[in-house]
Amino acid sequence: MRFKLTDEQQMVRTMVREFADRQLKPHAQKIDMESKFPLENFKEAAKLGLVGATIPTEYGGGGMGGIEWAIIMEEVARGCGSTALTLAGHTSLCCGHINVAGNHDQKQRWLPHFATGERIGG
């Protein structure tokens, strides 16, 4: 089986890689050494739509699938492990569970706020 990313997936990789190199890498060591929560990185990731990437579009997210999410996580982790863990907790552990197991009212109440990064899920 040959695996090849689509043009859209390649664009996601390029965008997130540039973000990681520009925004995440320069601050990663300091964040880790000071045991800081990477709030500024999270806010910047939100501006790019990364914090809501896998949330369905009907709730204000990007509606991306697993491959796109893996690409995002790989590139973010390449730049800053702390930011990657924060993003994973928010997107996968919180938003993902609400999306899978929440009822319609819960999804409407929470997912739009999480999709924009207005609120951080954990």
N, C-alpha and C positions, 0 to 999 in steps of 0.2 A: 504494500500500500504506500503510495506516495502522498506525502502531506505537504500542501502548499497553502500559504496564507492568501486570502483574497486581497484585492487592492484596498478595500476598506480596512481590513485587518492590518495591512502594512501601514496604512495611514495612521491608525491608532498607535501602532508600535512607534512610529517616527515621532508623533506628537508627544507621547508619554516619555519616550527616551530623551527628547529635548527638554521637557519639563524636569525630568530627574537630573539631568546634567546641569541645568541652569539654576533650579530652585532647591533641590534636595541635597545633592552631593556636597555643596559648599558648607552646609550646616550640620550634616549628619554626625560627624564626630563630636561636635559640641553638644548636640542634643543628647547623645548617648553618655558622654562624660558627665554632664550635669543632670542626668536622669530627668530631662524635661519632656513634657507632653508636647508633641510637634503641632501645636495649634495653628501656627502660621502656615505650615505646609498643608495642613488639612484645608484651611481656607483657600489656599491657592489651588489645591486639587479640586475643590468645589467649583471654582470659577471655570475649570476645564470640563466639568461634568463628570469627573471621575468618581465622586462620592455617591452618585446616583446611577452609575453606569448600568447596573443590572436591574434596577427598579423598572417595572413596566412603564411605558410611555403614558399610559392613562393616569398614572400617579406622578407624572412629571419627571420620570427618569429617562435613561437612555435606551432601555429595552435591549441591552446587549446580552449576548449569550456567554456560555462558558469559555469558549476559545478567546473571545475578546477580554473577558475578565482575567484569564490566565496571562494574557499578554500584558495587561495593565499591571497586574501584581508583580510579574517578573521585572518589568522596567522600573516600577516604583521601588521594589526591594533592591534593585541594583544601585539606586541612588541613596536610599535611607531605609534601613531595616525597621526603625521605630515607626516611621510613617507608614510603611507597608503593613505592619501589625495593627496600627490604628485603623487604617483603611479596611483591612480584612475584618476586624471586629465590627466596625460600623456596617459594612456592606453585607458581609456573609452571615455573621452571627446574629446581628440584629435585623437588618432589613430583609435578609433572605428568609428568616424564620417568620417574620410578619407576613411576607408575601406568600409563603407556602401554607402557613397554618392560621393566619388571621382571617377574620371575617371581613366583609366588604366595608363595614363602618370603621374597623380598626385600620384597615389599609388606607382609607380616605383620610383618617385623622392623623396618621403618623407618616406614611411614606412620602407625601409631598414635601414635608419639612425636612426629612432625611435626604431626599433626592437633591435638594439645593444646598445642603450643608448648613441650613439654618439651625438645625439641631444635630447633635452627634449621638448616634445610637451605640449601645454597648450591651 
